[in-house]
Amino acid sequence: MTPQEASLKCAEVCALAPVVPVLVVKEVAHAAPLAQALVAGGLPALEVTLRTPVALDVIREMAQIEGGVVGAGTLLTSEDVEAAKAAGAKFGVSPGATDRLLDACEANDLPLLAGTCTASDVMKLLERGYTVAKFFPAEANGGAPALKAIGAPLPQMKFCPTGGISLKNANDYLSLSNTMCVGGSWVAPSGLVESGDWAGIETLAREAAVLPR
């Protein structure tokens, strides 16, 4: 997969909804009902972070849910990429970008939202052929004003910002011309997931799915 093809696929994922839920799932039993609640609420693109021992099993379960498009987050190594692809991930997300990680994603046909936080990061990805990226951690790196400022000299890069984004500030990002969607964990808080409140999560998803962009 070329960087250009990967960017097209990532753009398709980002276009599915204004919010991509960022999920830290601790129990495999929660995978299917959580994905079903989010998809029913209008958020089909799901990022399962590789931050728990069961994350790959969670991806396998969520990959079976009709209407869902499951990706793997916190990709750090080529081994992560291969494992995520084998588990059924349709896209990847990383906190940063290295040549080795990009090589692995291209070799395994896994579209990657590579993390950026500076103009230099963005320029390196543009040089390689990528036009869609992640801005992370968004709030810690100046928030929507910083992303808007980066967009002035580098308008060809489009972003999915994540990190510190909630329902309260999501519109600040979504109103920017270089933002395609945002990533956030607020639509699936740990308390609701661990208690199995799928109706509550679906309600949060519905609120997020109608955010303007």
N, C-alpha and C positions, 0 to 999 in steps of 0.2 A: 504493500500500500504506500503510495507516495504521500508526502506532506499535503499536497493539494487535495488528494482524495480524502485524506483523514480530516482535513478542515471542512470539506463539504459534509462529511458524515457528522462531525461535531455540530455543525450549523443546523443540521436536521434535528439532532437531539435537542439543541437549545431552543429550537422553534416549537417544540411540542407543548411547552407551558412556560409561564413566566418564572416558575420556581422549580429547581431540582432539589428534592429532599436529600440532605446529607445524613446518612443513617449509620449509627453505631449499634449493631444488633448483637446481643449477648447470648440469645437462645435460638436455636434453629426452629423451634416450634413457633416462634413469633414471625418467622419470615413470610410465610404465605398470607396470613391474615393482615399483616402490616402492609404488604404490597397491594393486596386487594383493596384495603381501605384507601390508600393513597391514589391508586388508579381510579377507583370509584369517585374520589373527590376531584379528579381532573388533573392529577400530577403523574403522568405515565413514566417520565424519566426518573430513575432512582439510582442514587450513588450509594453503594454499600462500601463503607471504608474498611480497609484491611487492618483494623485495630483490635479485633478480637480473634480468639482461636477458632471460632466457628464461622468466620466471615465468608470463606470460600463455599462452605455448605449452605450458607444463607443465600449467596448468589445463585447456587444451583437450584434452590427452591424457588426463588423469585423469578428466575428465568422461565419457569413454567407457567407463570401467571399471565393469562390472556390480557393483552393491551399494555403490558408493561415493557419497558426498555431498560434493562438493568446494566449498570456500569460498576466498575471497581475503582474505589478511591484509595488514596494513600499508596499509589504505586511508587516504589523506590528503586527496584532492581529489575533486571531482565527476568529473574526467576518469578518475581511478582507478576510480571506481564504474562508469562507463559501459564502460570497457575490460574490467573484470572480469566484468560482466554479459554482454557480448558474447562473452567467452571461454568462458562456460558455468558460471560460479560460481553456486552456489545460495544462498550466504549470504556476508556480509562480516564482517570483523573490523578494528577500528581501535584504535590506541593511546590515543586520546582521542575527544572528541566536539565538533564544532562545528555550528552551525545549518546552515551550507552543506553539510556532509557529510551530515547527517541528511536535509536536503531532497533531496539527490541520491539517496540510498538509497530514500527513499519514492517519488520520482518514477520510479525505475527498477525498482521492485518487488524490491529486494534487501534481505532481512532483515539487520539489522546488530547485531552484538555490539559495542557502543560501549564504549571504554575508560573506566574510572573509577578514581580512587584516593582520593577524599575523600567525605565525606557531602554536601558541596555538589554535587559531580558527580552523585551518585546522585539528589539532590533535583531537579536540573534535568531529568534524564531522566524521572523520575516525573511531573513537571509536564507533560511533553510526551506522556506516555502509555506510556512504555517500562517494562517490568517484568522484563526480562532484560538483563544487561550483562556486560562483562568487568571483572575487577579486575586492574589492571596498573600497574606491575610488582609482583607480589604480595609476594615476599619482601622487596624493597627498601622496601615500604610497610608493614612490620609483620607480614607473613605471616598465618597463620591467626588469631592472636589479634586482629589489627586487623580482619579480615573479620568475625569473630564480633562484635566490638564495634559495627561498622557495622550489623550485622543486628539489634541490639537495638532501636534506635529506628526502623529502616527495614526491617522484616521483609518488606514487599511486594516488594522487589527480590531477584531470584535472580541468581547469578553463575556465570561460568566464569573462575576466576582463572588467570592465566598469569604467567610470569616467575620463574625460579628454582625451579620445581617439578620434582621428580624422583620416582622410585619410593620413595625414602626418606621424603619428607614429603607425598606425595600424600594419604595417609589423613588427615593433619591437617586438610586442606581438605574432603575428601569426607565427613568425619564431621559437618560443619556443616550446619545446617538450611537455610541460604541458599546452599549450593553445589550446583549441578546436575551439574557435571563440572569437570575441570581441563584446561588446555592445557599441552602439554609437548613439548620437542624430544628428550627422552631416548630415545624409542621409535624414532627414526630418526637416530642420530648420523652426522655427516658421514663418519666413517671407514668405516662399514658401507655407506653409500650410495655413496660414491665407489669402493669396492672391489666393489660389486655383490653384497654378502652379503645377499641377500633372505631366505634361510632364517634368518639371525641376526636380521633385523628382524622377521620374523614371530614368532619366539620372544619378542622383547621386547614385541611387540604383545599376544601371548597373556597374558603376565604382567600387563600393564596392564589388559586387558579384564576381568579377574576381580577387580579391586579393588572392595571393598565400598563402597556408598554408600546 
